[in-house]
Amino acid sequence: MAAKAILLERLAEENKTSYDEFVKLYRSMEDGAKVSDGVLDKKKINDIYKAAEKLVTLIYTEHRKILSYWPLQWMEDDRIIPGLLKRYRISDVMNSIDKYVRVHPVTDIEMYKGKYKYAAFLTDEEFYTEISQLLSISQPLLKKYVAALREVGALVLIEKRGQYSKPVYASGYYSDYPKYIRFMIQKNKEKLRKFVLV
């Protein structure tokens, strides 16, 4: 449940009512599972976790309705890409990055084509910690995702900064803010078809 708890914490801002309902349900069920002197009945505890899992799934589904830009329609219509998205969870990773960019944007950089603001983010410890916890994956695996997404053109390296040359990536730019234009467009689908984690 640790990973799920982290997810719920991250969702608190997006869906406060659902989060509060989860907490209320969990606490009431936990109180009901106590038999004496604070001892918990194992069967009732299992019921708690089953109910919690169902609610987590419900909240996550609602969360994805808000953030689910991936997959785009042309991706779903392709004969190869849907299988890759499912196998590698690419949509989950990119949607999480998109959310992170909105909360932690890098703005003190050059403009795209001299006039458009990048949707940019710094891949520092905060980025890897937050996204890896949200997705319940390791930081080394997330770094492989970033490298692979750069390879297919979904992420573009803008610059490196700081003592340790942390990369600043962008997933797109704003043509007429907040209109968001992605770097991963349909004409690059051949690259996306070759997505692989190495």
C-alpha positions in Angstrom: 0.0 0.0 0.0 3.0 2.4 0.4 3.1 3.2 -3.3 -0.7 3.6 -3.4 -0.5 6.0 -0.4 2.0 8.1 -2.3 -0.3 8.1 -5.3 -3.2 9.2 -3.2 -1.1 12.0 -1.6 -0.2 13.2 -5.1 -3.9 13.1 -6.1 -5.1 15.1 -3.1 -4.8 18.4 -5.0 -6.6 17.0 -8.1 -9.5 15.3 -6.4 -9.8 16.4 -2.8 -13.3 14.9 -2.3 -12.3 11.5 -3.4 -9.2 11.6 -1.3 -11.1 12.6 1.8 -13.7 9.8 1.1 -10.9 7.3 0.9 -9.4 8.4 4.3 -12.9 8.3 5.9 -13.6 4.8 4.5 -10.2 3.5 5.5 -10.4 4.8 9.1 -13.9 3.6 9.7 -13.1 0.1 8.4 -10.0 0.0 10.5 -11.9 0.9 13.6 -14.5 -1.7 12.7 -11.7 -4.4 12.4 -10.5 -3.9 16.0 -11.7 -6.8 18.1 -10.2 -6.0 21.5 -7.4 -4.0 23.0 -6.6 -2.5 19.6 -5.9 -6.0 18.1 -7.0 -6.2 14.4 -8.9 -9.0 12.8 -6.8 -10.3 9.9 -9.8 -11.1 7.7 -11.3 -7.6 8.2 -7.9 -6.0 7.5 -7.8 -7.9 4.2 -11.3 -6.5 3.4 -10.0 -3.0 4.2 -7.2 -3.3 1.7 -9.5 -4.8 -1.0 -11.8 -1.9 -0.6 -8.9 0.6 -0.6 -7.5 -0.9 -3.8 -10.9 -0.5 -5.5 -11.1 3.2 -4.5 -7.5 3.8 -5.5 -8.4 2.5 -9.0 -11.4 4.7 -9.2 -9.5 7.8 -8.2 -6.7 7.0 -10.6 -9.2 6.6 -13.4 -10.6 10.0 -12.6 -7.1 11.4 -12.4 -6.3 10.1 -15.9 -9.4 11.7 -17.3 -7.9 15.0 -16.3 -4.3 14.4 -17.5 -4.6 11.8 -20.2 -3.1 13.5 -23.2 -1.4 10.2 -24.2 -2.3 8.2 -26.2 -3.3 10.6 -29.0 -5.7 9.4 -31.5 -3.1 8.8 -34.2 -1.2 6.6 -31.8 -4.3 4.5 -31.1 -5.0 4.1 -34.8 -1.5 2.8 -35.5 -1.0 -1.0 -35.9 2.2 -1.1 -33.8 2.2 1.8 -31.3 -0.7 0.7 -29.0 1.1 -2.5 -28.1 4.2 -0.5 -27.3 2.3 1.9 -25.1 0.7 -0.9 -23.2 3.9 -2.9 -22.8 6.1 -0.1 -21.7 3.5 2.2 -19.9 4.7 5.0 -22.1 1.4 7.0 -21.7 1.6 6.8 -17.9 5.2 8.1 -18.0 4.5 11.0 -20.4 1.3 12.0 -18.7 3.2 12.1 -15.3 5.9 14.2 -16.9 3.3 16.6 -18.4 1.8 17.1 -14.9 5.3 17.7 -13.5 6.1 20.3 -16.1 3.0 22.3 -15.2 3.9 22.3 -11.5 7.7 22.6 -11.9 8.4 24.5 -15.1 11.8 25.8 -16.1 11.1 29.3 -17.5 14.5 31.0 -17.5 15.6 29.5 -20.9 15.6 30.6 -24.5 12.4 30.6 -26.4 11.5 28.0 -29.0 12.1 29.6 -32.4 12.7 32.8 -30.6 9.1 33.4 -29.6 7.4 30.3 -28.0 7.7 29.2 -24.4 9.0 25.7 -23.9 7.2 23.2 -21.7 10.5 22.4 -20.0 11.6 20.7 -16.8 14.9 20.0 -15.0 15.8 16.3 -14.5 17.2 16.7 -11.0 16.7 14.6 -7.9 13.3 16.1 -7.2 12.1 15.1 -10.6 13.3 11.5 -10.4 12.0 11.1 -6.9 8.6 12.5 -7.5 7.9 10.7 -10.8 9.4 7.3 -9.8 7.2 7.3 -6.7 4.1 8.3 -8.6 4.6 5.5 -11.1 6.0 3.0 -8.5 9.1 2.4 -10.6 12.8 2.7 -9.7 14.8 5.9 -10.5 17.3 4.0 -12.8 14.3 2.7 -14.8 12.9 6.2 -15.1 16.2 7.5 -16.4 16.0 4.8 -19.1 12.6 6.1 -20.0 13.9 9.7 -20.3 16.7 8.5 -22.5 14.3 6.4 -24.7 11.8 9.2 -25.0 14.5 11.5 -26.1 15.6 9.0 -28.7 12.1 8.9 -30.3 11.6 12.6 -30.1 9.0 12.9 -27.4 11.5 14.8 -25.3 14.1 17.3 -26.5 17.3 18.3 -24.7 17.4 22.1 -24.3 20.5 22.6 -22.1 22.4 21.4 -19.1 22.8 23.4 -16.0 24.3 23.4 -12.6 27.5 21.9 -11.1 26.5 18.4 -12.3 25.2 19.4 -15.7 21.6 18.3 -15.0 19.7 18.2 -18.3 16.7 20.4 -19.0 14.2 18.7 -21.3 11.1 19.9 -23.1 8.1 17.9 -24.2 6.7 20.6 -26.4 6.0 24.4 -26.5 3.1 26.8 -26.1 2.1 28.5 -29.3 -0.6 30.6 -27.8 -0.4 30.0 -24.1 -1.8 27.8 -22.8 -2.2 26.0 -26.1 0.3 23.1 -25.9 2.1 21.7 -29.0 3.9 18.4 -28.5 7.2 17.5 -30.1 5.9 13.9 -30.5 3.7 14.4 -33.6 2.3 12.0 -36.1 5.1 12.4 -38.7 7.5 11.0 -36.0 5.5 7.8 -35.6 8.2 5.7 -37.2 10.5 6.7 -34.3 7.9 5.9 -31.7 7.4 2.5 -33.3 11.0 1.7 -32.5 10.7 2.7 -28.8 12.8 0.4 -26.5 14.2 0.6 -23.0 18.0 -0.2 -22.9 
